[in-house]
Structure formats: structure tokens, C-alpha cells
Amino acid sequence: SRSELPVMLRHTSVAIRAEIFAVRLPRRCCSELCSAKPSYAVQTILKLKQNDIISRDVDRLTDNNQDWAANNVDWFRKNGSRKHQLKYIWIGLPVLMHRSNHTWVRPYVSPAAADTAAPTSSGPVPVTEEEVLEVQAAWASAIKGISKTYKEEGDYIAAAGNAAAELYAYGHSNVLFKPTKAADYQFRPTGAEAMSYFVGGGVVENGYEEDAGFAINGGKGWAECSYDNHQIELKGGIAIAMGNYYFTCATTGAKTKVEYTFGYMRCDDGKVRIFLHHSSVPYAP
């Protein structure tokens, strides 16, 4: 039971204990991990969390699990002795970690166990059109909110930082960001460069001089922002949207039309974020 865990973990570091509790490993798994070296225990937990196999039953064997083990054979050979390989069985990896002539061998699976095998995930849940519309609405709301916070002399930089973390995939994936009003530094591959663009190069460390702060409209602010999607394409688990969005100046009331292409992906925390953002003003002959 979980009440017995502190006894087993008495000689285990705080970091390892925290990881074990976080993933809710069974009692026998904790016992195995606590007898291992700290570095091995941490590597074990992280690898299992990464591949989403902690909670799977040892008896529920699938071809996908076998392929996963085969694809990670080098990692196991480097980090695990025969003794350590056996620990993966107790933790829940449904593949027998033993070798025959350096070939990983899958154990015998009874027909009953095969019939009740748990389905495995082939990747992130595909992004839906509804989720794209939700992120677009959140993006438009963030632009207005940052402008409002700036006008009220609040911490608009923090507001922009929170919005960027929520809406853009920086830290989760490469981000392809080509802003509208960027000439000297056309592409913004880092979160810091995106912040420079949105709040102004003069208020962030190593900001770009050309950035006046799009999210605050160079100090004038935005009263409204609305999307008009030309089309949303769902393909390969991601979504691409193309169209025009319209920005209404909070000072003059002027309305600006900007063309966009956005790409949306599901990040490792399950949230849908922007990984592609290209904006440009319409062609004027």
C-alpha cells in the first residue's frame, strides 16, 4: 500500500522519491527502484514516463511494445545490466529483457493475454478544428488583454510572457515565426525574440531596435482582433490555417487587415499550441 512507501524509500534521495510518487508506481516497482543506483532510477523513471508505459500490465503484450524495445535496444545495452533489464519487467515494460545471440526476444504470450492486450497509442491526439478556433480566440483575446494591461499601466510584459507560453510551442518544439513588422530580423526562432516583437525591443533584454511592440500597437493599443479563416486543413495530426485577421486601433479606430498562415500542434503536455506563424500585409501594387 502507499502507506508502506516511506519505509521502502528511507534511503532514497528526495528527488527520486518525488519522481516515484509523481508517477504512482506500484509497491514492488518502488522496491526495485530503491535498490538501484540513483542515476539509474532517475533514468528509468524518465524513460518510462516519456514512453507512457508505466501503467501497462506486464501480461498485456502487444507488437507495439516489442517494437519499442527493439528501437531502444542501444539505450538498454548502455544503461542496463541483466539485473537492471529484469527490473523493467517489474516496473511494467511488457517485453522480456533478455537476449539470445544479441537479439531481443519476446516472451510467449498466451492467446487469452493477446486477446485482452491494451491498445497502444501511435502518437499525440490529432488537432481538431474546434481546438484551432479556440487557440485563435485565445490569441485574439491575448492581444486585446496585453493592450489593455499596457493602457492601465500594468505589467504588460508579464501578461505577454504568459500568453506566449500558453499559445506558442517554444520549449516544446521548433517554432517557425515570421512576424508582420520585421525586416532586419525576419524570423524569430526563440521565445525571447518573439517577446521582443510583441512588447518592444527596448523593454526586454537583447531586444531588437526595430520592434515597437506589436501587441501594444507601438503604444496605441488594439481594441479588437478578429480572425477570418480562408481554410483550415487537418493533416497528419497537425492543423494549418490560412486567412486574414483584422486589428482595430484603440486610439484611432483604424482597422488593419493582415494575412496569416498558422500551424498548430499538440505539445507533450496535451495542449494545442502554435508552431508556425507567418504574417504579412496584403500586396499593394
N, C-alpha and C positions, 0 to 999 in steps of 0.2 A: 504494500500500500504506500501512498505518498507520505504517510507519517513516518515510515521507516527510512525514507531517503536521507535525512540528515545524518543518520548513523553511518550509512554507507559512504557518504560524501565527506566525512570528517577530515580526511587527509587530502582532499581535493581543493585546488585553488578556487577563489571566489569567481573568477571569470568562467572557469569550466562549469562550476555549479550553476551559474546563471544561464549558461547555454543549455545545460541539461534540463533545467526546469522550463526554459522557454519552449523547448520542442516537445516536452511532456513524454519523455522516453519511459518505457516500462521499467520496473524494478530490476529485472535481470540485465537490461541494457545498461543501466546506470552502474551496476556492479562490474560489468565488463569494462566500461569506460574508465572507471575509477582505478582499476588495476593497471591501466595503460599509462604511458608517459604523457605528460601534459600536452606536448606538441602534437602527439598522435591523436589524443582525444579531441582537441580543437579541430584538427584537420578532418577527423571522422565526422564530427557534427556538422561542420560547414559543408562537406561534400554531400552528406545525406540530405541536408536542408535544401541545397542547391538543386538536387535531382528529385526532390519530392518523393522520397521512398521511405521515410522514417516510419510512417504509419502502416505500411503494407505488411500483410501477413506472410510469414515465410512459406506457408503452404500454397499461397496464391501465385503460381509461377506463370509468366507469360513470355512470349517471344520477345516482346519489347524489353523486358528486364534482362534477358540473355544478351540482347544486342548492346544494351547499356554497359554491361560488364565487359563485353568484348571490346567496345570502343574505349574503355578506360583501363585496359589491361596494363598499359605502361605505368599509369598512376599507382595501381595496386602493387605492381612489382617493385616500384621505387619506395613506397611508403608502408608496405605491409609484409611482415614475415608470414610463415604458415600460421603461426599462432594468431597474428593480427587478422589474417584473412578470415579465420573462423569466427572472429568477433562480429564480422559483418552479418553473419547468419543470425546471431542473437539480436543484433540491432534491427534487423528486418530486411536486409538485402536478399531478395528471393532467388539467389543464384549461389550454388555451391562454389566456394572459393578454393578450389584445389586444381592442380594442373596435372596433365598427363602428357609428357614429352613437350612441355611448354605450351600446351593448348588448353584453354579454359574449357572445362567440361560441365555441362548442365546435368543436374541430378535427375533421377527418374521421377516423373510426375504421373500420379495416378489419374485415370480418366475423370474420376469424381472431382479431383482438385483442379484439373484443367477446365472442366465444365463450369466451375464456380470461380474461375480466375477473375480478379477485379479488372475492370477496364483501365487502360492507362491513357494518360494524356499525351497527345502528339505535339503539344505546344500551347502557347497562350490562346485564350479565347478570342476569336476574331472580333475586331472592332465593328460595331453596328452603326447604322446611320443615325439612330437616336442618340448614341453617345457622341457622335460628331457634332450634332446640333447642340448638345449640352455643353461641350467644350467651347464651341463658338459663342454661345450665350454667356458663358463664364468669362471668355476673353473680352467680349464687348463690355460686360459689367466691370471687369477689372480696369479697363481703360477709363471708364467714367469714374470709377471709385478712386483711382490714383489722382485724377484731375481734381476731384472734389476734396481729397485729403490735402493736396497741394494748396488749393484756394483757401482752405481753412487753416493753413499753416501747421498742418500735422506732419507726421513722419511719412511722407510720401515715398521716400526711398525704401523704407521697410515694407510699405504696402506693395511696392513694385517687386521687391525681392520675394515676398510671399507668393505673389501672383505668378511670377516666373517659375518658381519651384513647383507650383501646383499645375501649371499649364504647359510648361516646356520640359522636354526629356533630357535636359542637361543633367549629367550624373547617372543617367540610365542608358543613354545611347549617344551616338554621334548626332548632332543637330545641324541641319543644313538651313541656315538662316541668312537670307539676303534681304535686308530692310529696304524700305522705300527711299528714305532720305539718307543714303550712304553712298559716298563717292570715293573718298580716299581709302576707306576700309569697307569694301563692299560686302564682305562675308563675315559673320560673327559666330565662329565655332565654339566659343566658350560662354559660360553664363555671365562672366564679368563684362565681356564685350557687349552682350545683349543688354545688360544693365546700363552700360554707358549710353546705349542708343535710347533706351526708354526713359531714363531720368536725367540724362545730360552728362557730358564728359567732364564737366567741371566739378561735379559733386561726388564722383567715385574715383577710387584710386586707379591711376593709369588709364583714365578715361580719354576718349578721343575728342579733340577740339571741335570737329565737325558736328558732334552730337549736341543738339539743342534740347533734347528730351522729348521724344515723340509722345510719350504717354501723358505729358502735361502740355503738349502743343506749344513747346517753346515758351511756356508761361501763360499762354492764353487759355489753356484748358479745353477739354472736349465735353460737350453737353450730351451728345448722343453718338452711338456707334451701332450700325446695323449691318448684317450680312445679307447678301443676295446670291445664293449659290446657283451657279450655272449648271453644275453637275457634281454629284458625289459618287465616286467609284469605290466599291469594296472589292479588294483583291488580295489574296494571299495573307489574309489576317489583318491587313492594314487598310486604311482609308485615305483617299485623296479627294480633296475638294477644291474646286476652281470657281471663281466668280468675282463679284465686285463687293466691296464694303464701303459704307458711306459714313463720314465723320462730320459732325456738326460742331463748329467752333463755339465755345462757351462765351466768348467775348463779342464776336461779330455776328454770329448766327450763320456764317457762310458754310456751305455744305461742300465737302471734298469727296470725290469719287476716286477710289484706289482699286487696282486689280490685284488679285491674290491667287496663290496656289498653296494649300496647306496639306501636309501629310500627318496622319495620326496613327499612333501605335499604342499597344498595351504594354506598359512597363512591368518590371518584375514585381512591383507591389500591387499589380492588378489595375492600376489607374490608367486611363487613356490620356496620352499627352501628345504634344506637337513635336515631331521630329524633323519636319520640313516646313519652312515658311519663306515664301518668295512674294514680295510686293513690288508693285511698280505703278507709276502714274500712266493713264491712258495716252496713247500716241496722239500727238498734236502736229499735223502737217503744217 
